[in-house]
Amino acid sequence: MSVTITNLVGSIGSFESGTWNLTTAEKAYTYIATARAKYGSNSLQMKGDTSVFERTYTLRNSGGVVKPRLDPTHKYYVRVETYQEETTGSTDIYWPIAEPSMLAGQSGPAGQWNVCSTVVDRSSFSAGSYEMRIDYNNANTAGTMWFDGLMLVDLTDAFGAGYEPAAAWCDANIPFTDGTADVPEPVPKAPTGLTVAEESKNGVTLAWNAAKWAEGYKVYQNGTLLATVPGRTTVMVQPTVYGRVLLTVSAYNAAGESAQSTAVSVTTRMYLITDRTAADLARWQELHAKGYNGLTAAEKIEWAQAEMRGAYNVSDLNRVGNAIVYLRDRINNYGYAVNVTPKTDWKTGDKPTAAQLQKYLADVSTIRGAVGELSSLPEVPTRIYPSATGKSDGLTVEKANDIERMLSQLDSAITKMLSSWWGCGEIGCGEV
């Protein structure tokens, strides 16, 4: 996709058009130059000397004074490229020819063409058609400045109100034209309207307003990337930190990523999956057999969800690891000594080794026995990867459910245990 922009000064911007209708005064210091030119064969040249502080040129073409139409509610991008053999001054651009200027005091190193540009509104002026002037601020110094590639673009008209790109983006993506040009879509703005649509045992469902030009979105938890969401404005995520969490969303496309949205706050508990089914596994196997390039758009969205229940991937490893951390800290706060440090920073593409998976199970076993043997808790699997002989006794749907069911039941057992404690002096003999 692209956006069409128009140079409002037209052919005069290249300084290639026949006569410029110079005034008598301008002819004394303003020239059609061929020695320096960035676009085409000609440029605008202005000479200054010690008797004057500045030189000025009001844009004219063969039809007379150039007067682009101004809308005070719009934002405009103005650019001109300048060249100096020695640094002797700077440039201003006025449109209208009144204060404040549109662009002020810009220059660059000698011996090269330099881009002077800005994005600005003209809100202090009334709607209408106005002259445009280029100034060479020589500050009573003898010198010369060449100008080429003058552009005036109505960004609001091209991109829409509220979506106007910054000057740096315009410099990098808008080529010089004395007519029209197609440019890439800019980086999207931060999404708005982020809300928590639903909270459940399975996670938090977020919803937000679509951002113009967004190809997809990224969900952040306390500033850390939690999920990538292609092509839609709702998602269910499972926070990996328990307690108060700030969730934000950004928008992205080929040009880059927006700032993050205003945050929403949720208070999370352990979100664990205990109800995987054989159908979940069969669905994963079906999609896996197709290969990613063979999936439909809807299937790709389904595949990209953090909770792809038929899989056992980094989101599961991180979810269980963070649950262990939560339970460890909870238990330690009540005087038990539990030393377990599960890995909680698995990333997409990571391939756990057999040793890492064995430690994963060892961490689960450690937390299971942290407050004494509770026979009611599901057992921990002994292996979740193929054996050395190649015969798999790996993870099943039931075993995967058991791991997280055990953590959930342990959390409940700790709560019940705490509720049975009595403080010194709270009861008397025979009360209980």
C-alpha positions as CSV (number, residue, x, y, z in Angstrom):
1,M,0.0,0.0,0.0
2,S,1.1,3.6,-0.6
3,V,0.1,7.2,-0.1
4,T,0.1,9.8,-2.9
5,I,1.6,13.2,-2.0
6,T,1.6,16.4,-4.1
7,N,4.2,19.2,-4.2
8,L,2.0,22.3,-3.9
9,V,4.6,24.6,-5.4
10,G,4.7,22.5,-8.6
11,S,7.4,22.8,-11.3
12,I,9.0,25.9,-9.7
13,G,10.3,23.5,-7.0
14,S,12.9,22.1,-9.3
15,F,13.9,25.5,-10.6
16,E,13.9,24.1,-14.2
17,S,10.9,26.1,-15.5
18,G,11.8,28.9,-18.0
19,T,11.4,32.4,-16.6
20,W,11.1,32.9,-12.9
21,N,9.7,36.5,-13.3
22,L,12.4,38.0,-11.1
23,T,11.9,41.6,-9.9
24,T,14.5,44.2,-10.8
25,A,15.8,44.1,-7.2
26,E,16.0,40.3,-7.2
27,K,17.9,40.2,-10.5
28,A,20.8,41.9,-8.7
29,Y,21.5,38.9,-6.5
30,T,19.3,36.0,-7.7
31,Y,20.3,33.8,-10.6
32,I,19.3,30.7,-12.5
33,A,22.5,28.7,-11.7
34,T,23.9,25.8,-13.6
35,A,27.2,25.4,-11.7
36,R,25.4,23.7,-8.8
37,A,22.2,21.7,-9.3
38,K,20.8,18.8,-7.3
39,Y,17.7,18.0,-9.5
40,G,18.0,18.7,-13.2
41,S,20.3,21.3,-14.7
42,N,19.3,24.4,-12.7
43,S,19.2,25.7,-9.2
44,L,18.3,28.9,-7.5
45,Q,21.4,30.9,-6.5
46,M,21.4,33.9,-4.1
47,K,24.5,36.1,-3.4
48,G,25.0,38.1,-0.2
49,D,27.5,40.8,0.7
50,T,28.6,42.9,3.7
51,S,25.9,45.5,3.0
52,V,22.9,43.3,3.7
53,F,21.7,41.0,6.4
54,E,19.7,38.8,4.1
55,R,18.6,38.1,0.6
56,T,15.0,37.0,-0.3
57,Y,13.2,35.5,-3.3
58,T,9.4,35.3,-3.6
59,L,8.4,32.3,-5.7
60,R,7.2,33.1,-9.2
61,N,6.8,31.2,-12.4
62,S,5.8,32.1,-15.9
63,G,2.2,32.7,-14.7
64,G,3.2,35.0,-11.9
65,V,3.4,34.7,-8.2
66,V,3.0,31.2,-6.8
67,K,0.3,31.1,-4.2
68,P,-0.4,27.7,-2.7
69,R,-3.7,27.3,-0.8
70,L,-3.4,27.2,3.0
71,D,-5.7,25.4,5.5
72,P,-4.9,26.5,9.1
73,T,-6.2,23.1,10.4
74,H,-3.7,21.1,8.4
75,K,0.0,20.2,8.9
76,Y,2.5,20.8,6.2
77,Y,5.9,19.4,5.3
78,V,8.3,21.9,3.7
79,R,11.7,21.0,2.4
80,V,14.5,22.7,0.4
81,E,18.1,21.5,-0.2
82,T,20.9,24.0,0.1
83,Y,24.6,24.1,-0.9
84,Q,27.4,26.4,0.3
85,E,31.0,26.4,-0.7
86,E,31.8,28.0,2.6
87,T,29.4,28.2,5.5
88,T,28.2,31.8,5.5
89,G,24.6,31.7,6.5
90,S,21.3,29.8,6.9
91,T,17.9,29.7,5.3
92,D,14.3,30.6,6.3
93,I,11.1,29.9,4.4
94,Y,8.0,32.0,4.8
95,W,4.5,31.0,3.9
96,P,2.6,33.3,4.2
97,I,5.3,36.1,4.1
98,A,4.7,37.1,7.8
99,E,5.9,36.0,11.2
100,P,6.2,33.3,12.4
101,S,8.3,31.8,9.6
102,M,7.6,28.3,8.4
103,L,11.2,27.2,8.6
104,A,13.9,29.2,10.4
105,G,17.7,29.3,10.5
106,Q,18.6,25.9,9.0
107,S,21.8,25.1,7.2
108,G,24.4,22.4,7.0
109,P,28.1,21.6,6.3
110,A,29.8,23.3,3.4
111,G,30.6,21.4,0.3
112,Q,27.5,19.2,0.1
113,W,23.8,19.5,-0.4
114,N,21.9,19.6,2.9
115,V,18.2,18.9,3.6
116,C,16.4,21.8,5.5
117,S,13.0,20.7,6.5
118,T,10.2,20.8,9.1
119,V,6.6,19.7,9.7
120,V,4.5,22.6,10.9
121,D,0.9,23.9,11.0
122,R,-0.1,27.4,9.9
123,S,-2.8,27.8,12.6
124,S,-1.9,31.4,13.3
125,F,-3.1,32.4,9.7
126,S,-6.5,32.4,8.1
127,A,-7.4,30.1,5.2
128,G,-6.4,31.5,1.8
129,S,-3.8,31.5,-0.9
130,Y,-0.5,33.0,0.0
131,E,2.9,33.8,-1.5
132,M,6.0,31.8,-0.4
133,R,9.5,33.3,0.1
134,I,13.0,31.8,0.5
135,D,15.5,33.7,2.5
136,Y,19.3,33.5,2.5
137,N,20.5,34.8,5.9
138,N,24.0,35.9,5.1
139,A,24.3,38.2,8.2
140,N,26.3,40.9,6.4
141,T,28.8,38.3,5.2
142,A,29.9,37.9,1.6
143,G,28.8,34.5,0.4
144,T,26.5,32.4,-1.8
145,M,23.8,29.8,-1.3
146,W,22.2,27.5,-3.8
147,F,18.7,26.1,-3.5
148,D,17.1,23.1,-5.2
149,G,14.3,20.6,-4.6
150,L,11.8,22.9,-2.9
151,M,8.7,21.0,-1.7
152,L,5.5,21.9,0.1
153,V,3.2,19.0,1.0
154,D,-0.1,19.0,2.7
155,L,0.3,16.0,5.1
156,T,-3.2,16.2,6.5
157,D,-4.7,16.0,3.0
158,A,-2.4,13.0,2.1
159,F,-2.3,11.0,5.3
160,G,-5.4,12.1,7.3
161,A,-5.8,14.3,10.4
162,G,-3.9,12.8,13.3
163,Y,-1.8,10.6,11.1
164,E,0.7,13.1,9.7
165,P,4.2,11.7,9.9
166,A,7.2,13.5,11.5
167,A,9.8,15.4,9.5
168,A,12.4,12.7,9.9
169,W,10.1,10.1,8.3
170,C,9.3,12.6,5.5
171,D,12.9,13.3,4.9
172,A,13.6,9.5,4.5
173,N,10.5,8.5,2.6
174,I,9.3,11.4,0.5
175,P,11.4,11.8,-2.7
176,F,11.6,15.1,-4.5
177,T,9.0,15.6,-7.1
178,D,7.6,18.7,-8.8
179,G,4.3,16.9,-9.2
180,T,3.0,13.8,-7.4
181,A,4.7,10.7,-5.9
182,D,3.6,7.6,-4.2
183,V,5.3,7.0,-0.8
184,P,5.1,4.1,1.7
185,E,2.6,4.0,4.5
186,P,4.2,5.5,7.7
187,V,4.6,3.9,11.0
188,P,1.2,3.5,12.7
189,K,0.2,5.6,15.7
190,A,-0.2,4.0,19.1
191,P,-3.5,2.1,19.3
192,T,-6.3,3.7,21.4
193,G,-9.2,2.4,23.4
194,L,-7.4,-0.6,25.1
195,T,-9.7,-2.4,27.4
196,V,-10.0,-5.6,29.3
197,A,-12.9,-7.3,27.6
198,E,-12.9,-10.4,29.8
199,E,-10.9,-12.1,32.6
200,S,-11.1,-15.9,33.1
201,K,-9.0,-18.7,34.5
202,N,-7.5,-19.0,31.0
203,G,-6.2,-15.5,30.7
204,V,-7.1,-11.9,29.9
205,T,-8.9,-10.9,26.8
206,L,-7.9,-7.5,25.5
207,A,-9.6,-5.4,22.8
208,W,-8.6,-2.1,21.2
209,N,-9.3,0.2,18.3
210,A,-7.7,-0.5,14.9
211,A,-4.7,1.7,14.1
212,K,-4.5,3.1,10.6
213,W,-1.9,1.2,8.5
214,A,-1.3,-1.4,11.2
215,E,-0.4,-4.9,9.9
216,G,-0.5,-6.3,13.4
217,Y,-0.1,-5.6,17.1
218,K,2.2,-6.4,20.0
219,V,1.1,-6.9,23.5
220,Y,3.4,-5.9,26.4
221,Q,3.4,-6.8,30.0
222,N,5.1,-4.3,32.2
223,G,7.0,-3.2,29.1
224,T,8.1,-6.7,28.1
225,L,6.8,-8.3,24.9
226,L,4.1,-10.9,25.8
227,A,2.4,-11.7,22.4
228,T,2.4,-10.7,18.7
229,V,-1.0,-10.5,17.2
230,P,-1.2,-10.3,13.3
231,G,-4.2,-8.7,11.7
232,R,-6.8,-8.4,14.5
233,T,-7.7,-6.1,17.5
234,T,-8.5,-8.7,20.2
235,V,-6.4,-11.3,21.9
236,M,-6.4,-13.5,24.9
237,V,-3.1,-13.4,26.7
238,Q,-1.8,-15.1,29.8
239,P,0.3,-12.8,32.0
240,T,3.5,-14.4,33.2
241,V,3.7,-12.1,36.3
242,Y,1.2,-12.6,39.1
243,G,-0.3,-9.7,40.9
244,R,-0.8,-6.2,39.5
245,V,0.2,-6.1,35.8
246,L,0.2,-3.2,33.3
247,L,-0.7,-4.3,29.8
248,T,-0.1,-2.1,26.7
249,V,-0.4,-2.6,22.9
250,S,1.6,-1.2,20.0
251,A,0.9,-1.3,16.3
252,Y,3.4,-2.3,13.6
253,N,3.9,-2.5,9.8
254,A,6.8,-2.8,7.4
255,A,7.8,0.8,8.3
256,G,8.2,0.1,12.0
257,E,6.4,0.0,15.4
258,S,4.4,2.6,17.1
259,A,4.7,3.8,20.6
260,Q,2.8,1.7,23.2
261,S,-0.8,2.5,24.1
262,T,-2.1,3.8,27.3
263,A,-1.8,1.0,29.8
264,V,-4.6,-1.0,31.4
265,S,-4.1,-2.5,34.9
266,V,-5.2,-6.1,35.8
267,T,-4.6,-8.1,38.9
268,T,-3.7,-11.6,37.8
269,R,-3.7,-14.9,39.4
270,M,-2.0,-18.1,38.2
271,Y,-3.4,-18.8,34.8
272,L,-3.0,-22.5,34.2
273,I,-4.3,-24.9,31.6
274,T,-5.7,-28.1,33.0
275,D,-8.3,-29.1,30.4
276,R,-6.4,-29.9,27.3
277,T,-8.1,-32.6,25.2
278,A,-7.3,-35.1,22.5
279,A,-9.1,-32.8,20.1
280,D,-6.6,-30.0,20.9
281,L,-3.7,-32.3,20.1
282,A,-5.4,-33.5,16.9
283,R,-5.9,-29.9,15.8
284,W,-2.3,-29.0,16.4
285,Q,-1.2,-32.1,14.4
286,E,-3.5,-31.1,11.5
287,L,-2.0,-27.6,11.3
288,H,1.5,-28.8,11.8
289,A,1.1,-31.2,8.9
290,K,0.1,-28.4,6.6
291,G,3.2,-26.3,7.3
292,Y,3.0,-22.6,8.0
293,N,2.9,-21.5,4.3
294,G,0.0,-23.9,3.7
295,L,-2.2,-22.4,6.4
296,T,-5.1,-20.0,5.7
297,A,-5.1,-16.5,7.1
298,A,-7.4,-17.6,9.9
299,E,-5.3,-20.7,10.6
300,K,-2.1,-18.6,10.9
301,I,-3.9,-16.4,13.5
302,E,-4.9,-19.6,15.4
303,W,-1.3,-20.9,15.1
304,A,0.2,-17.7,16.4
305,Q,-1.9,-17.7,19.6
306,A,0.1,-18.1,22.7
307,E,-2.4,-20.7,23.9
308,M,-2.2,-23.3,21.2
309,R,-3.4,-26.1,23.5
310,G,-2.3,-29.0,21.4
311,A,1.3,-27.8,21.4
312,Y,3.7,-27.7,24.3
313,N,6.0,-24.8,23.6
314,V,7.8,-21.8,25.1
315,S,4.5,-20.2,26.4
316,D,3.8,-23.4,28.4
317,L,7.3,-23.6,29.8
318,N,7.2,-19.9,30.8
319,R,3.7,-20.2,32.3
320,V,4.7,-23.2,34.5
321,G,8.0,-21.6,35.4
322,N,6.3,-18.4,36.5
323,A,3.7,-20.3,38.5
324,I,6.6,-22.1,40.3
325,V,8.2,-18.7,41.1
326,Y,4.9,-17.4,42.4
327,L,4.4,-20.5,44.6
328,R,8.0,-20.5,45.8
329,D,7.8,-16.9,46.9
330,R,4.4,-17.5,48.6
331,I,5.7,-20.5,50.5
332,N,9.0,-18.8,51.5
333,N,7.0,-15.9,52.9
334,Y,5.6,-18.2,55.5
335,G,8.9,-19.5,56.7
336,Y,9.5,-22.5,54.5
337,A,12.8,-22.8,52.7
338,V,12.3,-23.6,49.0
339,N,15.2,-23.2,46.7
340,V,14.1,-23.5,43.1
341,T,15.0,-21.3,40.2
342,P,13.0,-22.2,37.1
343,K,13.8,-20.7,33.7
344,T,11.1,-18.2,32.8
345,D,12.5,-16.4,29.7
346,W,12.0,-19.0,26.9
347,K,11.7,-17.3,23.5
348,T,10.1,-18.4,20.3
349,G,12.6,-20.5,18.4
350,D,14.3,-21.8,21.5
351,K,14.8,-25.6,21.5
352,P,15.1,-27.1,25.0
353,T,17.8,-29.7,25.5
354,A,17.1,-32.9,27.3
355,A,19.0,-31.6,30.4
356,Q,16.8,-28.4,30.4
357,L,13.6,-30.4,30.2
358,Q,14.8,-32.7,33.0
359,K,15.5,-29.7,35.2
360,Y,12.1,-28.4,34.3
361,L,10.5,-31.5,35.7
362,A,12.8,-31.4,38.7
363,D,11.7,-27.9,39.5
364,V,8.0,-29.0,39.3
365,S,8.8,-31.9,41.6
366,T,10.6,-29.6,44.1
367,I,7.7,-27.3,44.4
368,R,5.3,-30.2,44.7
369,G,7.0,-31.4,47.8
370,A,7.8,-27.9,49.3
371,V,5.2,-28.1,52.1
372,G,5.4,-31.8,52.8
373,E,4.0,-34.8,50.9
374,L,0.5,-34.1,49.7
375,S,-0.7,-37.4,48.3
376,S,-3.8,-35.8,46.8
377,L,-1.7,-33.8,44.3
378,P,-1.2,-35.3,40.8
379,E,2.2,-36.9,40.2
380,V,4.9,-35.3,38.1
381,P,5.9,-37.0,34.9
382,T,9.3,-38.5,34.9
383,R,10.1,-37.8,31.2
384,I,8.6,-35.4,28.6
385,Y,11.0,-36.1,25.8
386,P,11.9,-39.2,23.7
387,S,14.2,-41.7,25.3
388,A,17.8,-42.3,24.0
389,T,16.5,-45.4,22.2
390,G,14.1,-43.3,20.2
391,K,11.1,-44.9,21.8
392,S,9.0,-42.0,23.0
393,D,7.6,-41.9,26.5
394,G,7.1,-38.2,26.1
395,L,4.5,-35.8,27.2
396,T,0.8,-36.7,26.8
397,V,-2.2,-34.5,27.0
398,E,-3.0,-36.0,30.5
399,K,0.6,-35.5,31.7
400,A,0.6,-31.9,30.6
401,N,-2.7,-31.3,32.4
402,D,-1.4,-33.0,35.5
403,I,1.6,-30.6,35.8
404,E,-0.6,-27.6,35.9
405,R,-3.4,-29.2,37.8
406,M,-0.9,-30.0,40.5
407,L,0.3,-26.4,40.7
408,S,-3.3,-25.2,40.9
409,Q,-4.2,-27.6,43.7
410,L,-1.0,-26.8,45.5
411,D,-2.0,-23.1,45.5
412,S,-5.4,-24.1,47.0
413,A,-3.7,-26.3,49.6
414,I,-1.5,-23.5,50.7
415,T,-4.5,-21.2,51.1
416,K,-6.3,-23.8,53.1
417,M,-3.3,-24.5,55.3
418,L,-2.9,-20.8,56.1
419,S,-6.6,-20.5,57.0
420,S,-6.1,-23.2,59.6
421,W,-3.3,-21.4,61.4
422,W,-4.1,-19.7,64.7
423,G,-2.1,-17.0,66.3
424,C,-0.8,-17.0,69.8
425,G,-3.6,-15.8,72.2
426,E,-6.4,-16.1,69.6
427,I,-8.1,-19.1,71.2
428,G,-8.4,-20.6,74.6
429,C,-8.3,-24.2,75.8
430,G,-11.4,-26.1,74.6
431,E,-12.4,-23.5,72.0
432,V,-11.4,-25.7,69.0
